[in-house]
Amino acid sequence: MYEHKFVKIDLSSFNKPKDDYHEVIAEHEKEGWELVQIFAPGTKSYGMSAFFEIIFKRKKD
């Protein structure tokens, strides 16, 4: 069995991440999380994203 974690990264008005996603991924990997996917839903005007989610998984104890 796996547990999953979803980390939301908001984007600025210029579609730049407000948080350093490289750092977010590195910190989670240190805690045993494995990157599964980065998902960016089209929720803003013209199909652009207002945020993206970083999806992690790790084995449950």
CHARMM internal coordinates of N, CA and C (Angstrom, degrees):
IC EDIT
DIST 1 N 1 CA 1.4514
DIST 1 CA 1 C 1.5285
ANGL 1 N 1 CA 1 C 109.56
DIST 1 C 2 N 1.3194
ANGL 1 CA 1 C 2 N 113.96
DIHE 1 N 1 CA 1 C 2 N 148.96
DIST 2 N 2 CA 1.4547
ANGL 1 C 2 N 2 CA 120.88
DIHE 1 CA 1 C 2 N 2 CA 177.80
DIST 2 CA 2 C 1.5200
ANGL 2 N 2 CA 2 C 110.15
DIHE 1 C 2 N 2 CA 2 C -122.05
DIST 2 C 3 N 1.3240
ANGL 2 CA 2 C 3 N 115.12
DIHE 2 N 2 CA 2 C 3 N 153.00
DIST 3 N 3 CA 1.4497
ANGL 2 C 3 N 3 CA 120.16
DIHE 2 CA 2 C 3 N 3 CA 168.26
DIST 3 CA 3 C 1.5271
ANGL 3 N 3 CA 3 C 106.23
DIHE 2 C 3 N 3 CA 3 C -110.68
DIST 3 C 4 N 1.3105
ANGL 3 CA 3 C 4 N 116.23
DIHE 3 N 3 CA 3 C 4 N 150.41
DIST 4 N 4 CA 1.4601
ANGL 3 C 4 N 4 CA 121.45
DIHE 3 CA 3 C 4 N 4 CA -177.82
DIST 4 CA 4 C 1.5188
ANGL 4 N 4 CA 4 C 110.56
DIHE 3 C 4 N 4 CA 4 C -120.77
DIST 4 C 5 N 1.3108
ANGL 4 CA 4 C 5 N 114.95
DIHE 4 N 4 CA 4 C 5 N 152.75
DIST 5 N 5 CA 1.4620
ANGL 4 C 5 N 5 CA 121.49
DIHE 4 CA 4 C 5 N 5 CA 178.58
DIST 5 CA 5 C 1.5223
ANGL 5 N 5 CA 5 C 107.65
DIHE 4 C 5 N 5 CA 5 C -136.38
DIST 5 C 6 N 1.3156
ANGL 5 CA 5 C 6 N 115.36
DIHE 5 N 5 CA 5 C 6 N 136.91
DIST 6 N 6 CA 1.4617
ANGL 5 C 6 N 6 CA 122.31
DIHE 5 CA 5 C 6 N 6 CA -179.48
DIST 6 CA 6 C 1.5205
ANGL 6 N 6 CA 6 C 108.55
DIHE 5 C 6 N 6 CA 6 C -118.05
DIST 6 C 7 N 1.3235
ANGL 6 CA 6 C 7 N 117.04
DIHE 6 N 6 CA 6 C 7 N 122.02
DIST 7 N 7 CA 1.4632
ANGL 6 C 7 N 7 CA 121.73
DIHE 6 CA 6 C 7 N 7 CA -179.03
DIST 7 CA 7 C 1.5257
ANGL 7 N 7 CA 7 C 107.82
DIHE 6 C 7 N 7 CA 7 C -114.97
DIST 7 C 8 N 1.3296
ANGL 7 CA 7 C 8 N 115.73
DIHE 7 N 7 CA 7 C 8 N 119.20
DIST 8 N 8 CA 1.4638
ANGL 7 C 8 N 8 CA 121.78
DIHE 7 CA 7 C 8 N 8 CA -177.75
DIST 8 CA 8 C 1.5276
ANGL 8 N 8 CA 8 C 109.54
DIHE 7 C 8 N 8 CA 8 C -88.23
DIST 8 C 9 N 1.3267
ANGL 8 CA 8 C 9 N 115.95
DIHE 8 N 8 CA 8 C 9 N 130.10
DIST 9 N 9 CA 1.4621
ANGL 8 C 9 N 9 CA 122.84
DIHE 8 CA 8 C 9 N 9 CA 175.94
DIST 9 CA 9 C 1.5321
ANGL 9 N 9 CA 9 C 107.10
DIHE 8 C 9 N 9 CA 9 C -118.09
DIST 9 C 10 N 1.3199
ANGL 9 CA 9 C 10 N 116.48
DIHE 9 N 9 CA 9 C 10 N 112.67
DIST 10 N 10 CA 1.4612
ANGL 9 C 10 N 10 CA 120.76
DIHE 9 CA 9 C 10 N 10 CA 178.86
DIST 10 CA 10 C 1.5253
ANGL 10 N 10 CA 10 C 110.27
DIHE 9 C 10 N 10 CA 10 C -74.81
DIST 10 C 11 N 1.3301
ANGL 10 CA 10 C 11 N 115.36
DIHE 10 N 10 CA 10 C 11 N 150.86
DIST 11 N 11 CA 1.4578
ANGL 10 C 11 N 11 CA 121.61
DIHE 10 CA 10 C 11 N 11 CA 178.36
DIST 11 CA 11 C 1.5185
ANGL 11 N 11 CA 11 C 109.48
DIHE 10 C 11 N 11 CA 11 C -108.32
DIST 11 C 12 N 1.3309
ANGL 11 CA 11 C 12 N 115.77
DIHE 11 N 11 CA 11 C 12 N 146.19
DIST 12 N 12 CA 1.4579
ANGL 11 C 12 N 12 CA 120.58
DIHE 11 CA 11 C 12 N 12 CA 177.01
DIST 12 CA 12 C 1.5263
ANGL 12 N 12 CA 12 C 109.03
DIHE 11 C 12 N 12 CA 12 C -75.40
DIST 12 C 13 N 1.3158
ANGL 12 CA 12 C 13 N 115.46
DIHE 12 N 12 CA 12 C 13 N 178.31
DIST 13 N 13 CA 1.4625
ANGL 12 C 13 N 13 CA 119.55
DIHE 12 CA 12 C 13 N 13 CA 179.76
DIST 13 CA 13 C 1.5335
ANGL 13 N 13 CA 13 C 112.11
DIHE 12 C 13 N 13 CA 13 C -65.00
DIST 13 C 14 N 1.3200
ANGL 13 CA 13 C 14 N 117.30
DIHE 13 N 13 CA 13 C 14 N -16.30
DIST 14 N 14 CA 1.4691
ANGL 13 C 14 N 14 CA 121.66
DIHE 13 CA 13 C 14 N 14 CA 177.30
DIST 14 CA 14 C 1.5196
ANGL 14 N 14 CA 14 C 111.78
DIHE 13 C 14 N 14 CA 14 C -100.95
DIST 14 C 15 N 1.3468
ANGL 14 CA 14 C 15 N 116.34
DIHE 14 N 14 CA 14 C 15 N 18.49
DIST 15 N 15 CA 1.4682
ANGL 14 C 15 N 15 CA 123.87
DIHE 14 CA 14 C 15 N 15 CA 179.02
DIST 15 CA 15 C 1.5253
ANGL 15 N 15 CA 15 C 113.68
DIHE 14 C 15 N 15 CA 15 C 61.03
DIST 15 C 16 N 1.3191
ANGL 15 CA 15 C 16 N 116.63
DIHE 15 N 15 CA 15 C 16 N 29.35
DIST 16 N 16 CA 1.4622
ANGL 15 C 16 N 16 CA 120.58
DIHE 15 CA 15 C 16 N 16 CA 174.96
DIST 16 CA 16 C 1.5222
ANGL 16 N 16 CA 16 C 108.09
DIHE 15 C 16 N 16 CA 16 C -102.08
DIST 16 C 17 N 1.3250
ANGL 16 CA 16 C 17 N 118.02
DIHE 16 N 16 CA 16 C 17 N 139.82
DIST 17 N 17 CA 1.4694
ANGL 16 C 17 N 17 CA 120.55
DIHE 16 CA 16 C 17 N 17 CA 179.62
DIST 17 CA 17 C 1.5293
ANGL 17 N 17 CA 17 C 111.07
DIHE 16 C 17 N 17 CA 17 C -61.59
DIST 17 C 18 N 1.3365
ANGL 17 CA 17 C 18 N 115.84
DIHE 17 N 17 CA 17 C 18 N 137.61
DIST 18 N 18 CA 1.4619
ANGL 17 C 18 N 18 CA 120.68
DIHE 17 CA 17 C 18 N 18 CA 177.90
DIST 18 CA 18 C 1.5255
ANGL 18 N 18 CA 18 C 111.25
DIHE 17 C 18 N 18 CA 18 C -77.61
DIST 18 C 19 N 1.3301
ANGL 18 CA 18 C 19 N 117.39
DIHE 18 N 18 CA 18 C 19 N -23.87
DIST 19 N 19 CA 1.4628
ANGL 18 C 19 N 19 CA 122.67
DIHE 18 CA 18 C 19 N 19 CA 177.19
DIST 19 CA 19 C 1.5246
ANGL 19 N 19 CA 19 C 109.27
DIHE 18 C 19 N 19 CA 19 C -115.48
DIST 19 C 20 N 1.3249
ANGL 19 CA 19 C 20 N 116.45
DIHE 19 N 19 CA 19 C 20 N 154.77
DIST 20 N 20 CA 1.4586
ANGL 19 C 20 N 20 CA 121.40
DIHE 19 CA 19 C 20 N 20 CA 177.76
DIST 20 CA 20 C 1.5321
ANGL 20 N 20 CA 20 C 108.47
DIHE 19 C 20 N 20 CA 20 C -77.38
DIST 20 C 21 N 1.3204
ANGL 20 CA 20 C 21 N 116.47
DIHE 20 N 20 CA 20 C 21 N 99.26
DIST 21 N 21 CA 1.4629
ANGL 20 C 21 N 21 CA 120.17
DIHE 20 CA 20 C 21 N 21 CA -175.67
DIST 21 CA 21 C 1.5214
ANGL 21 N 21 CA 21 C 112.20
DIHE 20 C 21 N 21 CA 21 C -67.66
DIST 21 C 22 N 1.3228
ANGL 21 CA 21 C 22 N 118.58
DIHE 21 N 21 CA 21 C 22 N -25.40
DIST 22 N 22 CA 1.4705
ANGL 21 C 22 N 22 CA 120.38
DIHE 21 CA 21 C 22 N 22 CA 175.30
DIST 22 CA 22 C 1.5329
ANGL 22 N 22 CA 22 C 109.58
DIHE 21 C 22 N 22 CA 22 C -62.14
DIST 22 C 23 N 1.3075
ANGL 22 CA 22 C 23 N 115.58
DIHE 22 N 22 CA 22 C 23 N -42.38
DIST 23 N 23 CA 1.4605
ANGL 22 C 23 N 23 CA 121.02
DIHE 22 CA 22 C 23 N 23 CA 179.36
DIST 23 CA 23 C 1.5289
ANGL 23 N 23 CA 23 C 111.10
DIHE 22 C 23 N 23 CA 23 C -67.74
DIST 23 C 24 N 1.3209
ANGL 23 CA 23 C 24 N 116.67
DIHE 23 N 23 CA 23 C 24 N -40.31
DIST 24 N 24 CA 1.4694
ANGL 23 C 24 N 24 CA 121.13
DIHE 23 CA 23 C 24 N 24 CA 178.47
DIST 24 CA 24 C 1.5254
ANGL 24 N 24 CA 24 C 109.88
DIHE 23 C 24 N 24 CA 24 C -59.86
DIST 24 C 25 N 1.3167
ANGL 24 CA 24 C 25 N 117.15
DIHE 24 N 24 CA 24 C 25 N -45.95
DIST 25 N 25 CA 1.4680
ANGL 24 C 25 N 25 CA 121.49
DIHE 24 CA 24 C 25 N 25 CA -179.86
DIST 25 CA 25 C 1.5268
ANGL 25 N 25 CA 25 C 110.79
DIHE 24 C 25 N 25 CA 25 C -64.83
DIST 25 C 26 N 1.3187
ANGL 25 CA 25 C 26 N 117.36
DIHE 25 N 25 CA 25 C 26 N -45.63
DIST 26 N 26 CA 1.4706
ANGL 25 C 26 N 26 CA 121.04
DIHE 25 CA 25 C 26 N 26 CA -179.09
DIST 26 CA 26 C 1.5296
ANGL 26 N 26 CA 26 C 111.19
DIHE 25 C 26 N 26 CA 26 C -61.52
DIST 26 C 27 N 1.3219
ANGL 26 CA 26 C 27 N 117.67
DIHE 26 N 26 CA 26 C 27 N -42.80
DIST 27 N 27 CA 1.4657
ANGL 26 C 27 N 27 CA 120.91
DIHE 26 CA 26 C 27 N 27 CA 179.75
DIST 27 CA 27 C 1.5258
ANGL 27 N 27 CA 27 C 111.49
DIHE 26 C 27 N 27 CA 27 C -64.49
DIST 27 C 28 N 1.3184
ANGL 27 CA 27 C 28 N 117.06
DIHE 27 N 27 CA 27 C 28 N -40.67
DIST 28 N 28 CA 1.4644
ANGL 27 C 28 N 28 CA 119.62
DIHE 27 CA 27 C 28 N 28 CA 179.65
DIST 28 CA 28 C 1.5273
ANGL 28 N 28 CA 28 C 111.45
DIHE 27 C 28 N 28 CA 28 C -69.04
DIST 28 C 29 N 1.3329
ANGL 28 CA 28 C 29 N 117.15
DIHE 28 N 28 CA 28 C 29 N -35.63
DIST 29 N 29 CA 1.4642
ANGL 28 C 29 N 29 CA 119.61
DIHE 28 CA 28 C 29 N 29 CA 177.33
DIST 29 CA 29 C 1.5275
ANGL 29 N 29 CA 29 C 111.05
DIHE 28 C 29 N 29 CA 29 C -63.62
DIST 29 C 30 N 1.3286
ANGL 29 CA 29 C 30 N 117.51
DIHE 29 N 29 CA 29 C 30 N -35.15
DIST 30 N 30 CA 1.4649
ANGL 29 C 30 N 30 CA 121.22
DIHE 29 CA 29 C 30 N 30 CA 177.28
DIST 30 CA 30 C 1.5220
ANGL 30 N 30 CA 30 C 110.98
DIHE 29 C 30 N 30 CA 30 C -63.31
DIST 30 C 31 N 1.3316
ANGL 30 CA 30 C 31 N 116.71
DIHE 30 N 30 CA 30 C 31 N -27.50
DIST 31 N 31 CA 1.4651
ANGL 30 C 31 N 31 CA 122.15
DIHE 30 CA 30 C 31 N 31 CA -179.92
DIST 31 CA 31 C 1.5282
ANGL 31 N 31 CA 31 C 112.47
DIHE 30 C 31 N 31 CA 31 C -91.08
DIST 31 C 32 N 1.3408
ANGL 31 CA 31 C 32 N 116.96
DIHE 31 N 31 CA 31 C 32 N 6.94
DIST 32 N 32 CA 1.4536
ANGL 31 C 32 N 32 CA 120.75
DIHE 31 CA 31 C 32 N 32 CA 176.40
DIST 32 CA 32 C 1.5206
ANGL 32 N 32 CA 32 C 115.45
DIHE 31 C 32 N 32 CA 32 C 92.68
DIST 32 C 33 N 1.3406
ANGL 32 CA 32 C 33 N 117.26
DIHE 32 N 32 CA 32 C 33 N 6.30
DIST 33 N 33 CA 1.4569
ANGL 32 C 33 N 33 CA 120.49
DIHE 32 CA 32 C 33 N 33 CA 178.42
DIST 33 CA 33 C 1.5238
ANGL 33 N 33 CA 33 C 109.59
DIHE 32 C 33 N 33 CA 33 C -84.04
DIST 33 C 34 N 1.3185
ANGL 33 CA 33 C 34 N 116.43
DIHE 33 N 33 CA 33 C 34 N 144.70
DIST 34 N 34 CA 1.4637
ANGL 33 C 34 N 34 CA 123.09
DIHE 33 CA 33 C 34 N 34 CA 177.99
DIST 34 CA 34 C 1.5318
ANGL 34 N 34 CA 34 C 108.56
DIHE 33 C 34 N 34 CA 34 C -112.17
DIST 34 C 35 N 1.3247
ANGL 34 CA 34 C 35 N 116.11
DIHE 34 N 34 CA 34 C 35 N 131.59
DIST 35 N 35 CA 1.4561
ANGL 34 C 35 N 35 CA 120.97
DIHE 34 CA 34 C 35 N 35 CA 177.90
DIST 35 CA 35 C 1.5221
ANGL 35 N 35 CA 35 C 109.72
DIHE 34 C 35 N 35 CA 35 C -67.52
DIST 35 C 36 N 1.3217
ANGL 35 CA 35 C 36 N 116.27
DIHE 35 N 35 CA 35 C 36 N 128.29
DIST 36 N 36 CA 1.4592
ANGL 35 C 36 N 36 CA 121.71
DIHE 35 CA 35 C 36 N 36 CA 178.45
DIST 36 CA 36 C 1.5215
ANGL 36 N 36 CA 36 C 110.05
DIHE 35 C 36 N 36 CA 36 C -104.13
DIST 36 C 37 N 1.3418
ANGL 36 CA 36 C 37 N 115.60
DIHE 36 N 36 CA 36 C 37 N -49.54
DIST 37 N 37 CA 1.4658
ANGL 36 C 37 N 37 CA 119.21
DIHE 36 CA 36 C 37 N 37 CA -173.56
DIST 37 CA 37 C 1.5194
ANGL 37 N 37 CA 37 C 109.96
DIHE 36 C 37 N 37 CA 37 C -164.16
DIST 37 C 38 N 1.3315
ANGL 37 CA 37 C 38 N 114.90
DIHE 37 N 37 CA 37 C 38 N 153.36
DIST 38 N 38 CA 1.4612
ANGL 37 C 38 N 38 CA 121.54
DIHE 37 CA 37 C 38 N 38 CA 168.23
DIST 38 CA 38 C 1.5174
ANGL 38 N 38 CA 38 C 105.91
DIHE 37 C 38 N 38 CA 38 C -113.12
DIST 38 C 39 N 1.3300
ANGL 38 CA 38 C 39 N 115.29
DIHE 38 N 38 CA 38 C 39 N 120.39
DIST 39 N 39 CA 1.4623
ANGL 38 C 39 N 39 CA 122.26
DIHE 38 CA 38 C 39 N 39 CA -173.04
DIST 39 CA 39 C 1.5209
ANGL 39 N 39 CA 39 C 109.21
DIHE 38 C 39 N 39 CA 39 C -114.41
DIST 39 C 40 N 1.3277
ANGL 39 CA 39 C 40 N 117.44
DIHE 39 N 39 CA 39 C 40 N 127.29
DIST 40 N 40 CA 1.4649
ANGL 39 C 40 N 40 CA 122.56
DIHE 39 CA 39 C 40 N 40 CA 179.64
DIST 40 CA 40 C 1.5312
ANGL 40 N 40 CA 40 C 109.17
DIHE 39 C 40 N 40 CA 40 C -124.90
DIST 40 C 41 N 1.3313
ANGL 40 CA 40 C 41 N 116.79
DIHE 40 N 40 CA 40 C 41 N 95.00
DIST 41 N 41 CA 1.4660
ANGL 40 C 41 N 41 CA 119.08
DIHE 40 CA 40 C 41 N 41 CA 179.75
DIST 41 CA 41 C 1.5266
ANGL 41 N 41 CA 41 C 111.43
DIHE 40 C 41 N 41 CA 41 C -72.89
DIST 41 C 42 N 1.3063
ANGL 41 CA 41 C 42 N 116.41
DIHE 41 N 41 CA 41 C 42 N 145.58
DIST 42 N 42 CA 1.4671
ANGL 41 C 42 N 42 CA 120.92
DIHE 41 CA 41 C 42 N 42 CA 176.77
DIST 42 CA 42 C 1.5146
ANGL 42 N 42 CA 42 C 109.90
DIHE 41 C 42 N 42 CA 42 C -80.82
DIST 42 C 43 N 1.3249
ANGL 42 CA 42 C 43 N 118.04
DIHE 42 N 42 CA 42 C 43 N 93.64
DIST 43 N 43 CA 1.4572
ANGL 42 C 43 N 43 CA 121.01
DIHE 42 CA 42 C 43 N 43 CA -174.95
DIST 43 CA 43 C 1.5197
ANGL 43 N 43 CA 43 C 113.06
DIHE 42 C 43 N 43 CA 43 C -119.40
DIST 43 C 44 N 1.2998
ANGL 43 CA 43 C 44 N 118.01
DIHE 43 N 43 CA 43 C 44 N -3.67
DIST 44 N 44 CA 1.4549
ANGL 43 C 44 N 44 CA 122.82
DIHE 43 CA 43 C 44 N 44 CA -177.82
DIST 44 CA 44 C 1.5264
ANGL 44 N 44 CA 44 C 108.66
DIHE 43 C 44 N 44 CA 44 C -105.76
DIST 44 C 45 N 1.2919
ANGL 44 CA 44 C 45 N 117.28
DIHE 44 N 44 CA 44 C 45 N -179.79
DIST 45 N 45 CA 1.4639
ANGL 44 C 45 N 45 CA 120.37
DIHE 44 CA 44 C 45 N 45 CA -179.77
DIST 45 CA 45 C 1.5261
ANGL 45 N 45 CA 45 C 111.39
DIHE 44 C 45 N 45 CA 45 C -60.87
DIST 45 C 46 N 1.3066
ANGL 45 CA 45 C 46 N 116.00
DIHE 45 N 45 CA 45 C 46 N 148.00
DIST 46 N 46 CA 1.4636
ANGL 45 C 46 N 46 CA 124.17
DIHE 45 CA 45 C 46 N 46 CA 179.51
DIST 46 CA 46 C 1.5280
ANGL 46 N 46 CA 46 C 113.34
DIHE 45 C 46 N 46 CA 46 C 59.39
DIST 46 C 47 N 1.3309
ANGL 46 CA 46 C 47 N 116.63
DIHE 46 N 46 CA 46 C 47 N 26.58
DIST 47 N 47 CA 1.4595
ANGL 46 C 47 N 47 CA 121.00
DIHE 46 CA 46 C 47 N 47 CA 176.51
DIST 47 CA 47 C 1.5105
ANGL 47 N 47 CA 47 C 115.10
DIHE 46 C 47 N 47 CA 47 C 76.49
DIST 47 C 48 N 1.3305
ANGL 47 CA 47 C 48 N 116.97
DIHE 47 N 47 CA 47 C 48 N 9.53
DIST 48 N 48 CA 1.4627
ANGL 47 C 48 N 48 CA 120.33
DIHE 47 CA 47 C 48 N 48 CA 179.47
DIST 48 CA 48 C 1.5246
ANGL 48 N 48 CA 48 C 109.59
DIHE 47 C 48 N 48 CA 48 C -79.81
DIST 48 C 49 N 1.2985
ANGL 48 CA 48 C 49 N 116.11
DIHE 48 N 48 CA 48 C 49 N 159.57
DIST 49 N 49 CA 1.4642
ANGL 48 C 49 N 49 CA 121.26
DIHE 48 CA 48 C 49 N 49 CA 179.52
DIST 49 CA 49 C 1.5248
ANGL 49 N 49 CA 49 C 110.80
DIHE 48 C 49 N 49 CA 49 C -92.64
DIST 49 C 50 N 1.3270
ANGL 49 CA 49 C 50 N 115.56
DIHE 49 N 49 CA 49 C 50 N 145.32
DIST 50 N 50 CA 1.4607
ANGL 49 C 50 N 50 CA 121.34
DIHE 49 CA 49 C 50 N 50 CA 173.42
DIST 50 CA 50 C 1.5259
ANGL 50 N 50 CA 50 C 109.66
DIHE 49 C 50 N 50 CA 50 C -95.23
DIST 50 C 51 N 1.3407
ANGL 50 CA 50 C 51 N 115.78
DIHE 50 N 50 CA 50 C 51 N -14.81
DIST 51 N 51 CA 1.4650
ANGL 50 C 51 N 51 CA 121.61
DIHE 50 CA 50 C 51 N 51 CA -178.92
DIST 51 CA 51 C 1.5145
ANGL 51 N 51 CA 51 C 108.19
DIHE 50 C 51 N 51 CA 51 C -160.97
DIST 51 C 52 N 1.3189
ANGL 51 CA 51 C 52 N 115.38
DIHE 51 N 51 CA 51 C 52 N 170.48
DIST 52 N 52 CA 1.4604
ANGL 51 C 52 N 52 CA 119.91
DIHE 51 CA 51 C 52 N 52 CA 166.95
DIST 52 CA 52 C 1.5105
ANGL 52 N 52 CA 52 C 108.14
DIHE 51 C 52 N 52 CA 52 C -136.53
DIST 52 C 53 N 1.3169
ANGL 52 CA 52 C 53 N 116.00
DIHE 52 N 52 CA 52 C 53 N 158.88
DIST 53 N 53 CA 1.4507
ANGL 52 C 53 N 53 CA 122.27
DIHE 52 CA 52 C 53 N 53 CA 178.77
DIST 53 CA 53 C 1.5162
ANGL 53 N 53 CA 53 C 109.64
DIHE 52 C 53 N 53 CA 53 C -116.03
DIST 53 C 54 N 1.3123
ANGL 53 CA 53 C 54 N 114.32
DIHE 53 N 53 CA 53 C 54 N 135.47
DIST 54 N 54 CA 1.4562
ANGL 53 C 54 N 54 CA 120.88
DIHE 53 CA 53 C 54 N 54 CA 174.58
DIST 54 CA 54 C 1.5264
ANGL 54 N 54 CA 54 C 105.89
DIHE 53 C 54 N 54 CA 54 C -99.36
DIST 54 C 55 N 1.3121
ANGL 54 CA 54 C 55 N 116.84
DIHE 54 N 54 CA 54 C 55 N 124.60
DIST 55 N 55 CA 1.4569
ANGL 54 C 55 N 55 CA 122.03
DIHE 54 CA 54 C 55 N 55 CA -175.53
DIST 55 CA 55 C 1.5343
ANGL 55 N 55 CA 55 C 108.68
DIHE 54 C 55 N 55 CA 55 C -107.47
DIST 55 C 56 N 1.3328
ANGL 55 CA 55 C 56 N 114.35
DIHE 55 N 55 CA 55 C 56 N 126.02
DIST 56 N 56 CA 1.4674
ANGL 55 C 56 N 56 CA 121.55
DIHE 55 CA 55 C 56 N 56 CA -179.49
DIST 56 CA 56 C 1.5298
ANGL 56 N 56 CA 56 C 108.66
DIHE 55 C 56 N 56 CA 56 C -119.98
DIST 56 C 57 N 1.3475
ANGL 56 CA 56 C 57 N 114.56
DIHE 56 N 56 CA 56 C 57 N 160.23
DIST 57 N 57 CA 1.4646
ANGL 56 C 57 N 57 CA 120.10
DIHE 56 CA 56 C 57 N 57 CA 171.63
DIST 57 CA 57 C 1.5197
ANGL 57 N 57 CA 57 C 108.70
DIHE 56 C 57 N 57 CA 57 C -143.91
DIST 57 C 58 N 1.3177
ANGL 57 CA 57 C 58 N 114.79
DIHE 57 N 57 CA 57 C 58 N 156.45
DIST 58 N 58 CA 1.4665
ANGL 57 C 58 N 58 CA 121.76
DIHE 57 CA 57 C 58 N 58 CA 171.28
DIST 58 CA 58 C 1.5194
ANGL 58 N 58 CA 58 C 107.86
DIHE 57 C 58 N 58 CA 58 C -155.42
DIST 58 C 59 N 1.3214
ANGL 58 CA 58 C 59 N 114.86
DIHE 58 N 58 CA 58 C 59 N 156.51
DIST 59 N 59 CA 1.4707
ANGL 58 C 59 N 59 CA 119.96
DIHE 58 CA 58 C 59 N 59 CA -179.39
DIST 59 CA 59 C 1.5134
ANGL 59 N 59 CA 59 C 110.25
DIHE 58 C 59 N 59 CA 59 C -69.05
DIST 59 C 60 N 1.3250
ANGL 59 CA 59 C 60 N 114.79
DIHE 59 N 59 CA 59 C 60 N 138.93
DIST 60 N 60 CA 1.4641
ANGL 59 C 60 N 60 CA 120.73
DIHE 59 CA 59 C 60 N 60 CA 174.89
DIST 60 CA 60 C 1.5152
ANGL 60 N 60 CA 60 C 108.86
DIHE 59 C 60 N 60 CA 60 C -77.23
DIST 60 C 61 N 1.3135
ANGL 60 CA 60 C 61 N 115.75
DIHE 60 N 60 CA 60 C 61 N 147.59
DIST 61 N 61 CA 1.4790
ANGL 60 C 61 N 61 CA 120.49
DIHE 60 CA 60 C 61 N 61 CA 177.00
DIST 61 CA 61 C 1.5084
ANGL 61 N 61 CA 61 C 110.30
DIHE 60 C 61 N 61 CA 61 C -80.10
END
COOR INIT
IC SEED 1 N 1 CA 1 C
IC BUILD
